[in-house]
Amino acid sequence: MMTVLARKQGAALVIRDRALGIFTDKGFTPVDFKVELAMKLASRLKYTPVLPAQEMEEPELLRFLTE
């Protein structure tokens, strides 16, 4: 289960197993940032915040990213 914080076409900023990272169709890549800094960077990279944050399984998240 992953918590989706922000998304853009093909990628999402997520929390999985208490680790922050970027999720794409290639999988999960952890990042070493605090959530607040990651959200600021996501905003600069044109990610759209997901409010409220949504919990999703991997197959559901992959479908969500292609919408």
N, C-alpha and C positions, 0 to 999 in steps of 0.2 A: 504494500500500500504506500502510495506517495501523496504528499500534500503539494498541490500546484499553487505557486505564489504569483507567477507571471508567465506569459507566453508570447511567442511570435511565430510566424509560419515555420513549422518544422522543429521548434525548440521550446523548452519550458524550463523555468527556474523552479526546482522542486526540493523538498525535504524528504529523504528516504532513510529509514533506520537512524534517525537523529543526525543525519549528515546532509549538508546543503550541497546541491550540485546542479548541473545542466543535464537535461534529458533530451535526447534526439532519437531518431530511428536506429542509431547505432548503439544506443544504450545510455547508461548513467555515467557521468564524469563528475567526481567530487571536486569541489572548489574550496579553497581555504580562506573564506571570507566570513565575516559576521553577516547575519541576515540583513541588517540595516544597510550596510555598505553594498551588499549584493543587489538590493532593491534599487539603490541609487544608480549603480552601474547598469542594471537592466533598463531603467528609465532612459538613460543616455543611449542605449543600444536599441531603443524603440520597442522594447517588450511592453505588452499590455498587462497591467495588473489584473489578477483574477480575484475579484472581491465578491463575496468572501472566499477565502482560500478553499479549494475543493480537494477532497480525498479521492484518488482514483487508483485502480489497478493498471498495470502496464498496458494491456491490450486496449483498455478504454482511453488511456492517455494518448496512445498512438493515433487512435481515431480522432480524438479531440484536436491534435496538432495538425491534422490534414484538413480540418474544416476551415 
